[in-house]
Amino acid sequence: MRISQDFAPTGPDTGRTARRRPARGRAAAALTAAVAFALVLTGCGGGDDPAPKSASGKSSADADRVEPLAAPPAPKLPVTVDSADGTKVTIGSTDRIVPLTGSLSEIVFTLGFGKQVVARDITATFEQAEKLPVVTRAHDVSAESVLSLKPTIVLADTTTGPAEAIDQIRDAGIPLLVVEPAKGLDDVGRRIDTVAEALGVPSAGTELKERTEKRIAGVQKSIPDHADGKKPRVAFLYLRGSASVYLLGGAESGASSLLEAAGAVDAGKESGLNKDFTAITSEALAKAAPDAILLMTKGFESVGGMDGLVKIPGIAETPAGMDRRVVTVDDGVLLNYGPRTDRVLTEIVEQLYAKGGKGQ
């Protein structure tokens, strides 16, 4: 199950009817974001204090924007690429692009193709995309809406659905590329390369991949040493209070890679939860024994913030609950595993190792 930004989980990945379910058990996006996350925290410093900077030099004030490459290259087309659903796709124009997930939109915009994007999925929450028409209903793609925009290329991933909509777009003769979703940090470069190749700019993909990997490595260098030699245990919770959805992430939640990169232990995974999510119980939380809790911002807000969080059975008795120690990252970027993942990692590191922690 991949979590996206705005749904109560009912099945794998972003809450859509999957065209082809990934053979794993990962949550998804998304995170998204979703997460489909990690996006950077929405909270910035108050007064005249500058917003905190990440290792990439970007501040929390930039969290809802992507940072395109300085000199977008001219595409070399046509190209024929392999789609993750077993077909070959030939792309002859990038004039009108429709990415059907927020994470793919993020890559397309960062590669410098923002002006050619003519629509967005509901999980594309960053500022440059916010005025584009939405071509999803809830999390299902509207084939009619996509086709009405006369796209020259459509980008989807294996969780995009329903299958009928994907077939309808392809049957109309539109080049549609399906990309494997990201499971962790190791997939960041692969997805960037795949999208860049499809858009006819492989060199730009290499540049963006190297920039992203360098920034992620820079954040990891900033992680403080653990004085007692023990890594903090962090549990990833997916919450939607209005829908009474309370889930504890396990090994396939999508967050493990981020937590481990931040120098932490995924408490759910470590406690033996091998699948994506399980319902929160006092027993499961006691076994996980998290020192801190990772949450999507909307999920945190949906239960009434810290005071509401500790009312969920079992949380108040954990070390994290007793210390009121949480880490929140915006839904639209937490689990994207893309060009802004360094900022996600920065937010996790800054909050996790802040004196006293967030929520005190």
MARZA-284810 format. One line per 2 residues: number of its first residue (from 0); for each residue x, y, z of N, C-alpha, C, CB. Coordinates in steps of 0.1 Angstrom, whole numbers. Atoms other than C-alpha are relative to their C-alpha. Glycine has a CB too. Layout:
residues N
NUM) X/Y/Z/X/Y/Z/X/Y/Z/X/Y/Z | ...;
end
This chain:
residues 360
0) 8/-12/0/0/0/0/9/12/0/-10/0/12 | -7/-13/0/15/33/-10/-9/11/4/7/3/-14;
2) 9/-10/-5/1/62/9/2/13/-8/4/3/15 | -1/-13/6/-7/94/-10/-6/10/10/-8/0/-14;
4) 2/-11/-10/-16/127/5/-14/1/5/3/12/-7 | 14/-4/-4/-54/126/7/-10/-11/-1/-4/11/-9;
6) 10/10/1/-71/93/11/1/-9/12/2/-8/-13 | 0/11/-10/-81/66/36/4/-13/-7/-14/-1/7;
8) -5/12/8/-62/35/25/-10/-10/-2/12/-6/7 | 9/11/3/-83/9/8/7/-10/-8/-12/6/-7;
10) -8/9/9/-56/-8/-13/13/5/-3/-8/-4/-12 | -14/-4/3/-21/-6/-26/1/13/-7/7/-10/-8;
12) -4/-12/6/-5/26/-36/-10/11/2/2/-1/-14 | 7/-13/-3/-22/60/-39/-15/-1/1/4/9/-10;
14) 14/0/-2/-57/48/-32/-7/-2/-13/-4/12/7 | 6/3/13/-63/43/-69/-3/-15/-2/8/6/-11;
16) 2/14/4/-76/11/-84/13/-3/-8/-13/-2/-8 | -13/2/7/-42/-3/-94/-2/-7/-13/9/-8/9;
18) 0/7/13/-36/-12/-130/8/-13/2/7/9/-11 | -8/12/-3/-9/-36/-119/7/2/14/11/-3/-10;
20) -5/-2/-13/-2/-39/-82/15/-4/1/-8/-9/10 | -14/3/-2/35/-38/-73/1/-13/9/8/11/6;
22) -2/12/-8/47/-72/-60/8/3/11/6/-12/-9 | -7/-4/-12/57/-60/-26/-10/1/11/8/12/-2;
24) 10/-2/-10/36/-48/3/4/14/5/0/-10/11 | -4/-13/-4/48/-12/4/-11/10/1/11/5/-9;
26) 11/-10/0/26/17/14/2/10/-9/-1/5/14 | -3/-10/7/22/43/-6/-6/12/1/0/-4/-12;
28) -3/-5/7/25/85/-21/-16/4/-1/8/-6/-9 | 2/-5/1/33/90/-25/4/-7/3/-4/6/-3;
30) 1/-8/3/36/83/13/-1/0/-8/4/3/2 | -4/-2/3/20/110/-4/1/5/5/1/1/-5;
32) -8/-2/-2/24/117/-8/0/-1/2/4/1/1 | -2/1/1/4/99/1/8/-2/3/-3/2/-3;
34) -5/0/3/27/102/12/0/-2/-1/4/2/-1 | -6/3/13/16/98/-16/4/3/12/0/3/-16;
36) -1/-6/-3/64/123/19/9/-1/-2/-3/3/5 | 0/-10/-7/84/135/26/3/13/-5/7/-3/7;
38) 0/-15/3/79/172/19/5/6/12/-14/5/-4 | -6/-7/-11/93/197/41/-11/6/9/9/11/-4;
40) 10/-6/-10/75/210/72/-5/13/-5/6/1/13 | 6/-13/4/51/238/66/4/11/9/-15/-2/-1;
42) -3/-11/-10/62/257/97/14/5/-2/-1/-6/14 | -12/-7/1/89/283/93/3/8/13/1/9/-12;
44) -3/-8/-11/106/305/118/-8/13/0/15/4/0 | 9/-11/-1/86/334/131/8/13/1/-9/-1/12;
46) -6/-13/-2/94/371/134/10/3/-11/7/1/13 | -11/-3/9/127/382/118/10/-12/-2/7/12/4;
48) -9/11/1/143/348/122/0/-6/-14/-3/-10/11 | 0/6/14/154/333/89/-5/-14/1/14/0/-6;
50) 5/14/0/138/300/79/13/-9/0/-9/-2/-13 | -11/9/-1/161/270/86/4/-4/-14/-2/-12/8;
52) -5/4/12/183/260/57/3/-15/0/13/8/-4 | -4/14/2/189/225/44/14/-1/-5/-10/-8/-9;
54) -14/2/5/222/210/33/1/5/-14/4/-14/1 | -1/-5/14/212/221/-2/-2/15/-1/-12/-7/-8;
56) 1/-14/1/208/257/8/-15/5/-1/8/6/-10 | 14/-4/1/170/256/5/-6/1/13/-8/-10/-9;
58) 7/-1/-13/148/268/33/-13/-6/0/0/15/4 | 14/5/-2/115/256/47/-10/8/-8/-4/-1/14;
60) 9/-8/8/99/285/29/-1/-4/-15/5/15/0 | 0/5/14/108/268/-4/-7/-14/-1/14/-1/-5;
62) 5/13/0/91/236/6/-10/-4/-10/-5/-3/14 | 11/3/9/61/239/-17/4/3/-14/-12/7/4;
64) -4/-3/14/82/247/-48/11/-10/-4/6/14/-1 | -11/8/5/104/226/-70/11/9/-6/-5/-10/-11;
66) -11/-8/4/138/238/-82/5/-5/-14/12/0/10 | -4/5/13/142/234/-120/15/1/-2/-8/7/-11;
68) -14/-1/4/176/228/-135/2/14/-7/4/-11/-10 | -3/-14/5/193/261/-145/-2/1/-15/14/4/4;
70) 0/-2/14/195/254/-182/-7/-13/-6/14/2/-6 | 7/11/5/168/230/-195/5/-3/-15/-15/2/0;
72) -5/3/13/181/212/-226/-11/-2/-10/9/-13/0 | 10/2/10/163/208/-259/-1/-15/-2/4/7/-14;
74) 2/15/2/148/173/-263/4/-5/-13/-15/-3/2 | -4/7/13/162/149/-289/-10/-11/-2/14/-5/1;
76) 11/9/2/131/131/-302/-1/-3/-15/-13/6/5 | 8/9/-9/116/108/-312/9/-10/8/-10/-8/-8;
78) -7/10/-8/127/82/-286/-10/-12/2/5/5/13 | 8/11/-3/114/47/-280/5/-6/13/0/-11/-11;
80) -4/5/-13/114/35/-244/-9/-12/5/0/12/11 | 7/12/-6/103/4/-224/-9/5/11/10/-11/5;
82) 9/-3/-10/72/9/-203/-1/-11/10/-14/2/-6 | 0/10/-11/69/-9/-169/-11/-10/-2/-1/7/13;
84) 10/10/2/38/-27/-181/2/-9/-12/-14/7/-2 | -4/9/10/57/-45/-208/-2/4/-15/-8/-12/1;
86) 1/-5/13/50/-23/-238/12/9/-4/-13/8/-2 | -10/-10/4/73/-1/-259/-8/12/-4/9/-5/-12;
88) 6/-13/3/64/36/-262/9/9/-8/-5/6/13 | -7/-10/8/75/60/-289/-5/14/3/0/-3/-15;
90) 4/-14/-3/75/97/-279/6/9/-10/4/4/14 | -5/-8/11/77/122/-307/-1/15/4/-8/-2/-12;
92) 1/-15/-4/68/155/-288/-2/1/15/-12/6/-8 | 3/-3/-14/69/169/-253/-7/13/1/14/1/7;
94) 7/-13/-1/47/199/-261/-11/0/10/-5/3/-14 | 12/0/-10/18/188/-239/2/-13/8/-13/0/-8;
96) -3/11/-8/27/166/-210/-10/-1/11/15/1/7 | 10/3/-11/3/150/-185/6/-11/9/-14/-4/-5;
98) -5/10/-10/20/133/-154/-12/-3/9/12/6/8 | 11/4/-8/-5/113/-135/2/-4/14/-6/-12/-7;
100) -3/1/-15/12/112/-101/8/13/4/8/-13/4 | -8/-11/-5/26/140/-80/15/-1/-1/-4/4/14;
102) -14/2/0/60/125/-78/6/1/-14/4/-14/6 | -4/-1/14/62/122/-116/0/15/-5/-8/-8/-9;
104) 1/-14/3/51/158/-119/12/8/5/-13/7/6 | -12/-6/-7/79/168/-95/12/-1/-9/2/-5/13;
106) -12/3/9/105/152/-118/-1/8/-13/1/-15/-3 | 1/-7/13/91/167/-150/2/15/2/-15/-3/-5;
108) -2/-14/-2/90/202/-136/15/3/3/-9/5/12 | -14/-3/-4/125/199/-121/9/-2/-12/4/-9/11;
110) -8/2/12/139/187/-154/-2/12/-10/-4/-12/-8 | 2/-12/7/126/220/-168/-11/1/-10/13/3/-8;
112) 11/1/9/94/210/-186/-13/6/6/-2/-14/-4 | 12/-5/-6/70/229/-164/-10/7/-9/4/9/11;
114) 8/-7/9/57/251/-192/-8/-9/-10/8/10/-8 | 6/10/9/48/220/-212/-11/-9/7/10/-8/-7;
116) 10/8/-8/27/204/-184/-13/6/-1/5/-2/14 | 14/-6/2/-10/208/-191/-10/-5/10/-4/-3/-14;
118) 10/5/-10/-26/190/-162/8/-6/11/-10/-11/-6 | -6/6/-12/-19/175/-128/-9/-10/6/4/11/10;
120) 7/9/-9/-29/147/-105/-2/7/13/8/-14/2 | 3/-7/-12/-44/157/-72/12/0/10/-12/-7/7;
122) -11/1/-10/-12/147/-54/12/9/-4/5/-14/0 | -10/-9/4/9/173/-73/-4/13/7/1/3/-16;
124) 4/-11/-9/7/199/-45/10/12/0/-1/-5/14 | -10/-11/-1/38/221/-52/-5/12/-8/13/-5/-6;
126) 5/-13/5/33/258/-61/-1/1/-15/8/11/6 | 0/-2/15/43/257/-98/-11/-8/-7/13/-4/-5;
128) 10/8/6/16/231/-105/-14/3/4/3/-15/2 | 13/-2/-6/-13/244/-84/-11/5/-9/2/8/12;
130) 10/-5/8/-31/262/-111/-4/-8/-12/4/14/-5 | 4/9/11/-32/233/-136/-13/-7/3/12/-10/-2;
132) 12/8/-2/-64/215/-142/3/-14/6/-8/-1/-13 | -2/13/-6/-68/183/-122/-8/-10/-8/-5/0/15;
134) 6/10/8/-75/152/-142/-3/-13/7/9/-3/-12 | 4/12/-8/-83/128/-114/-13/3/8/11/-4/9;
136) 11/-1/-9/-115/122/-95/2/-9/12/-14/-4/-8 | -6/7/-12/-106/113/-60/14/-4/-4/-9/-13/5;
138) -13/3/5/-76/93/-71/-1/-9/-12/8/-8/11 | 2/7/12/-90/77/-102/2/10/-12/-13/-7/-1;
140) -3/-8/12/-78/91/-136/-13/1/-8/11/-6/-8 | 11/-2/9/-105/106/-158/6/0/-14/-8/14/3;
142) -6/1/13/-96/95/-193/-6/11/-9/-3/-14/-7 | 6/-10/8/-120/120/-208/7/14/3/-15/2/3;
144) -7/-12/-4/-103/149/-189/14/0/-6/1/2/15 | -13/0/6/-69/138/-201/0/2/-15/7/-14/4;
146) 1/0/15/-79/133/-237/-4/14/-5/-9/-10/-5 | 5/-13/4/-96/167/-238/11/10/-1/-11/5/10;
148) -12/-10/0/-62/184/-232/10/-3/-11/7/-1/13 | -8/3/12/-47/167/-263/15/-2/4/-2/10/-11;
150) -14/2/-4/-15/155/-246/8/-7/-11/1/-8/13 | -9/7/9/15/144/-266/8/-11/7/10/10/-6;
152) -6/11/-8/28/122/-237/-7/0/13/15/1/1 | 6/2/-13/12/108/-206/9/-9/8/-15/-6/0;
154) -9/8/-8/33/95/-177/-9/-5/12/12/9/6 | 7/6/-11/18/71/-151/10/-9/7/-12/-8/-6;
156) -8/11/-6/31/45/-127/-9/-12/2/6/4/14 | 7/12/0/20/10/-120/-12/0/9/9/-12/4;
158) 11/-1/-9/-5/21/-94/-11/9/-6/4/5/14 | 9/-9/6/-23/45/-117/-12/-8/-6/6/8/-11;
160) 12/7/5/-59/35/-125/-12/9/-1/-3/-12/9 | 3/15/3/-85/24/-132/6/-4/-14/-15/-3/0;
162) -7/6/12/-71/1/-159/-8/5/-13/0/-15/1 | 8/-4/11/-100/11/-182/4/14/-5/-15/0/3;
164) -4/-13/4/-89/47/-182/14/0/-7/1/9/12 | -13/1/7/-53/38/-191/-2/-6/-14/9/-9/9;
166) 2/6/13/-65/16/-219/-7/10/-10/-9/-12/1 | 7/-10/9/-88/44/-232/10/10/-5/-11/7/8;
168) -10/-10/4/-59/69/-233/9/-6/-11/8/5/12 | -9/6/10/-37/44/-251/-7/-3/-13/6/-13/5;
170) 8/3/12/-65/34/-275/-2/12/-9/-13/-6/4 | 1/-13/7/-67/71/-285/12/3/-7/-5/11/9;
172) -12/-3/7/-32/69/-298/10/9/8/-3/6/-13 | -9/-9/-8/-15/89/-270/11/-9/6/-8/7/12;
174) -11/7/-6/20/77/-260/-2/1/15/13/6/-4 | 2/0/-14/16/66/-224/11/-9/6/-14/-6/4;
176) -11/7/-7/46/55/-203/-3/-3/14/14/8/-1 | 2/4/-14/42/35/-171/14/-2/6/-8/-13/0;
178) -12/0/-7/70/39/-146/-2/-8/13/5/15/3 | 0/7/-13/78/16/-116/0/11/11/12/-10/1;
180) 0/-9/-11/70/34/-84/13/-1/9/-12/-2/9 | -11/0/-9/97/43/-59/-3/-7/13/6/14/3;
182) 2/7/-12/102/21/-29/9/6/11/3/-15/-1 | -9/-6/-9/131/40/-13/10/9/-6/7/-11/8;
184) -10/-9/5/161/62/-17/8/-6/-12/10/3/10 | -8/6/11/178/37/-41/-8/2/-13/2/-15/3;
186) 7/-2/12/150/44/-66/-1/14/-5/-14/-5/3 | 1/-14/4/154/81/-68/6/2/-14/7/9/10;
188) -7/-1/13/180/80/-96/-7/-7/-11/14/-4/2 | 6/8/10/162/53/-115/-12/7/-6/-4/-14/5;
190) 12/-7/5/130/73/-118/3/12/-7/-10/3/12 | -4/-12/7/147/105/-128/6/-4/-14/11/7/8;
192) -5/5/13/166/86/-155/-11/-4/-10/10/-11/2 | 10/6/8/135/69/-168/-9/12/-6/-10/-9/8;
194) 8/-11/5/115/102/-171/8/8/-9/-5/9/12 | -8/-8/9/144/121/-186/2/-7/-14/14/2/7;
196) -1/7/12/149/94/-212/-12/1/-9/4/-15/2 | 12/-1/8/113/95/-222/-3/14/-5/-12/-4/10;
198) 2/-14/5/114/133/-226/11/4/-9/0/9/12 | -11/-3/10/145/131/-248/11/8/6/-6/7/-11;
200) -11/-8/-6/169/147/-223/8/-9/10/-6/12/7 | -7/8/-10/190/119/-207/11/7/7/6/-12/-8;
202) -11/-7/-7/219/143/-200/-5/8/12/7/9/-10 | 7/-8/-11/195/165/-179/-3/-10/11/-12/7/-5;
204) 3/10/-10/185/133/-161/12/-3/8/-6/-12/-6 | -13/3/-7/221/126/-152/3/12/9/11/-3/-10;
206) -3/-12/-8/226/162/-140/-9/0/12/-2/12/-9 | 9/-1/-12/195/161/-118/2/-11/10/-15/0/-5;
208) -3/11/-9/203/127/-105/12/2/9/2/-13/-8 | -12/-3/-7/238/137/-95/-2/11/10/11/4/-9;
210) 3/-11/-9/225/170/-79/-8/-6/12/-8/11/-7 | 8/5/-11/199/151/-59/8/-9/9/-12/-8/-6;
212) -8/9/-8/222/124/-47/11/7/8/7/-11/-9 | -9/-8/-8/248/149/-37/-6/7/12/7/11/-9;
214) 7/-7/-10/223/169/-17/-4/-10/11/-12/7/-5 | 4/9/-10/210/138/1/12/-4/8/-6/-13/-7;
216) -12/3/-8/246/128/10/4/11/9/11/-3/-10 | -3/-11/-8/251/163/23/-8/0/13/-2/13/-8;
218) 9/0/-12/221/160/46/5/-11/10/-14/-2/-4 | -4/11/-9/234/127/59/12/3/8/2/-13/-8;
220) -12/-4/-7/267/142/68/-3/9/12/10/7/-9 | 3/-9/-11/249/166/91/-7/-7/12/-10/11/-5;
222) 7/7/-10/233/139/112/10/-1/12/-4/-14/-4 | -9/0/-12/247/142/148/3/-14/4/-6/8/11;
224) -3/13/-5/265/113/164/-9/-3/12/15/0/5 | 9/4/-11/244/93/189/9/-2/12/-7/-13/-3;
226) -9/0/-11/261/100/222/0/-13/8/-4/11/10 | 0/13/-7/249/67/238/1/-11/-9/-13/-1/7;
228) -1/10/10/254/48/206/-12/-7/-4/9/-11/6 | 13/5/3/217/41/203/-7/9/-10/-8/-2/12;
230) 7/-8/10/198/52/172/-14/2/5/0/-8/-13 | 14/-2/-4/164/67/179/-10/-9/-8/-4/15/-2;
232) 11/9/6/134/44/172/-11/9/-4/-4/-11/10 | 11/-8/5/108/61/150/-10/-8/-7/6/11/-10;
234) 11/7/6/74/48/141/-7/9/-9/-10/-5/11 | 7/-7/10/57/59/110/-15/-3/1/5/-3/-15;
236) 15/2/-1/19/64/115/-7/6/-11/-5/5/14 | 9/-7/9/-7/70/89/-13/2/6/-1/-9/-13;
238) 13/-4/-7/-37/88/104/-9/8/-9/4/7/13 | 10/-8/5/-69/101/91/-12/0/10/-5/-4/-15;
240) 10/0/-11/-90/110/121/-14/1/-4/3/12/9 | 14/-2/4/-121/120/102/-6/-13/-6/-1/11/-11;
242) 4/13/5/-122/85/87/3/-12/9/7/-3/-14 | -3/10/-10/-111/67/118/11/-10/-5/-12/-8/5;
244) -11/8/6/-80/54/100/13/2/9/3/3/-15 | -11/-1/-9/-51/47/124/9/-12/-3/-4/0/15;
246) -9/11/5/-22/26/109/14/2/5/-1/-1/-15 | -14/0/-3/13/17/120/8/-6/-11/2/-8/13;
248) -8/4/11/39/14/93/9/-11/3/7/11/-6 | -10/10/-2/60/-17/89/11/1/-11/-7/-14/-1;
250) -11/0/9/88/-28/66/-2/5/-14/6/-14/-1 | 3/-4/14/70/-20/34/-9/13/0/-8/-11/-7;
252) 8/-12/0/54/13/44/5/11/-9/0/6/14 | -6/-10/9/77/33/22/9/10/8/-10/7/-7;
254) -7/-10/-8/92/53/51/13/-6/6/-8/4/12 | -12/6/-6/119/28/62/13/6/-5/0/-15/-2;
256) -12/-5/7/145/41/37/3/14/5/-2/0/-15 | -2/-14/-5/140/77/49/5/0/14/-12/8/-1;
258) -3/1/-15/142/68/86/15/-5/1/-9/-8/7 | -14/6/-1/174/47/81/10/10/-5/0/-13/-7;
260) -10/-11/5/190/75/60/2/11/10/-5/5/-13 | 0/-11/-10/182/99/89/7/-5/12/-14/5/3;
262) -7/5/-11/202/77/112/-9/-6/11/8/10/6 | 10/5/-10/171/62/129/-3/-15/-3/-13/8/0;
264) 5/13/2/155/28/133/-15/1/-3/3/-9/13 | 15/1/2/121/21/118/-6/-9/10/-3/-5/-15;
266) 4/7/-12/104/10/150/-10/-11/-4/-6/9/10 | 9/10/5/76/-8/131/6/-12/-6/-10/6/-9;
268) -7/10/7/99/-27/109/8/-9/10/9/6/-10 | -8/6/-10/122/-35/138/-8/-9/10/8/10/8;
270) 9/8/-9/93/-49/159/-6/-12/-7/-11/9/5 | 4/12/7/86/-75/132/-12/2/-9/-3/-10/10;
272) 11/-3/9/59/-58/111/6/-1/-14/-7/13/3 | -6/2/13/69/-72/77/-8/6/-12/3/-14/-2;
274) 8/-5/11/40/-58/56/0/15/0/-14/-6/1 | 0/-14/1/31/-23/48/-6/7/12/-8/5/-12;
276) 7/-6/-12/6/-12/75/-8/-10/8/-8/12/-4 | 9/7/-9/-12/-27/104/-8/9/9/8/-11/8;
278) 8/-9/-9/-40/-13/126/8/2/13/-14/-6/2 | -7/-3/-13/-26/5/156/-8/-7/12/0/16/2;
280) 5/6/-12/-31/-14/188/10/3/11/-2/-16/-1 | -9/-3/-11/-16/-8/223/11/-10/0/-8/-1/13;
282) -10/10/0/2/-41/220/11/2/-11/-6/-14/-3 | -10/-3/11/18/-32/186/9/12/3/-7/2/-13;
284) -8/-12/-4/29/2/199/10/-3/11/-9/11/4 | -9/4/-11/43/-13/230/12/-8/-5/-7/-8/11;
286) -11/8/6/64/-37/210/9/9/-8/-5/-11/-9 | -9/-10/8/76/-9/186/8/9/9/-9/7/-9;
288) -7/-9/-10/84/14/216/7/11/-7/10/-8/8 | -7/-11/7/91/44/194/5/11/10/-8/6/-11;
290) -5/-12/-7/112/73/208/-6/13/-7/15/1/-1 | 7/-12/8/95/96/181/-9/-6/-10/11/9/-7;
292) 10/5/10/66/93/157/1/9/-12/-14/1/6 | 0/-7/13/68/103/120/-15/0/-5/9/-6/-10;
294) 14/-2/4/35/117/107/0/9/-13/-9/6/11 | 3/-10/10/22/134/76/-8/11/6/-9/-7/-12;
296) 6/-12/-7/11/169/84/-15/0/1/4/13/-8 | 14/1/0/-25/164/74/-5/-10/10/-6/-3/-14;
298) 4/11/-10/-27/132/95/1/5/14/9/-12/-2 | -1/-5/-13/-14/150/125/-11/10/3/14/8/1;
300) 11/-10/-2/-39/178/121/-14/-7/1/0/10/-12 | 13/7/0/-67/153/115/-4/-6/13/0/-10/-11;
302) 3/6/-13/-65/139/150/1/11/11/10/-11/3 | 0/-11/-9/-63/174/166/14/3/6/-9/-4/11;
304) -13/-3/-5/-25/177/169/5/-9/11/0/15/5 | -6/8/-10/-5/165/198/-10/-5/11/11/8/7;
306) 9/4/-10/-33/165/223/-9/-11/-5/-9/12/4 | 8/10/6/-54/144/200/8/-13/-2/-7/4/-13;
308) -9/12/3/-25/121/191/1/-9/12/13/4/-5 | -2/8/-12/-19/110/227/-12/-7/5/7/8/10;
310) 12/7/-4/-55/100/230/-3/-13/-7/-12/10/-2 | 1/13/7/-51/72/205/5/-11/9/8/1/-14;
312) -4/11/-9/-49/40/225/14/-5/-2/-9/-11/0 | -14/5/0/-13/31/233/11/10/-2/1/-10/-11;
314) -11/-10/4/5/62/221/5/7/12/-6/10/-10 | -4/-7/-12/6/80/255/10/-8/8/-12/4/8;
316) -9/8/-7/24/50/269/13/-3/-6/-7/-13/3 | -13/1/6/52/50/244/10/10/4/-1/0/-16;
318) -9/-11/-3/84/69/249/-3/13/-8/15/-4/-3 | 3/-12/9/74/92/220/-12/7/6/-3/-5/-14;
320) 12/-6/-6/40/98/236/3/7/13/-11/-10/2 | -3/-6/-13/54/105/270/8/13/-2/8/-10/9;
322) -8/-11/3/79/129/255/-6/10/-9/14/-4/-5 | 7/-9/10/54/144/230/9/3/-11/-6/12/7;
324) -11/-2/10/80/139/204/-5/-5/-14/13/-8/4 | 4/4/13/68/139/168/8/7/-11/-15/3/-2;
326) -6/-6/12/82/146/133/-11/1/-10/13/-8/-5 | 10/-1/10/58/160/107/6/5/-13/-11/9/5;
328) -5/-4/13/64/163/70/-13/1/-9/10/-10/-6 | 11/-2/8/40/176/44/-4/-12/-9/2/12/-9;
330) 4/12/7/19/149/27/4/-1/-14/-15/0/0 | -2/0/15/26/159/-9/14/-3/-4/-3/13/-5;
332) -14/3/4/63/151/-7/7/-11/8/8/13/1 | -7/9/-9/71/127/21/5/-13/-6/-9/-4/11;
334) -4/13/6/72/95/1/2/1/-15/-11/-11/3 | -1/-1/14/78/109/-33/13/-6/-5/0/15/-4;
336) -13/5/4/115/99/-35/4/5/-13/0/-16/0 | -3/-7/12/124/125/-60/10/11/2/-12/5/-7;
338) -10/-11/-1/143/157/-65/-1/9/13/-2/10/-12 | 1/-8/-13/131/172/-32/2/-9/12/-14/6/1;
340) -1/9/-12/139/142/-10/11/5/9/4/-14/-5 | -10/-6/-10/170/160/4/-7/9/10/11/7/-8;
342) 7/-9/-9/146/186/18/-9/-8/10/-9/10/-8 | 7/9/-9/124/158/33/9/-5/10/-7/-12/-8;
344) -9/6/-10/154/142/49/5/11/9/12/-6/-8 | -4/-11/-9/165/176/62/-10/3/11/2/13/-8;
346) 10/-3/-10/132/182/79/-1/-11/10/-14/1/-7 | 0/11/-10/133/147/95/12/2/9/0/-13/-8;
348) -12/-1/-8/168/152/107/-1/12/10/13/2/-8 | 1/-12/-9/162/187/121/-10/-2/11/-3/13/-9;
350) 10/2/-11/131/177/140/4/-11/9/-13/-2/-7 | -3/11/-8/143/144/151/11/2/11/4/-12/-8;
352) -11/-2/-9/175/157/167/-1/14/6/13/-1/-8 | 1/-13/-7/162/191/178/-1/-2/15/-13/7/-5;
354) 0/1/-15/166/197/215/-14/0/5/9/11/7 | 14/1/-5/134/186/232/-10/-5/-10/-4/14/4;
356) 9/5/10/118/176/199/-11/9/-3/-4/-13/4 | 12/-8/3/87/190/182/-11/-5/9/-3/-2/-15;
358) 12/4/-7/55/190/201/1/2/15/-4/-14/-4 | -2/-2/-14/69/199/235/-9/11/5/14/3/3;
end
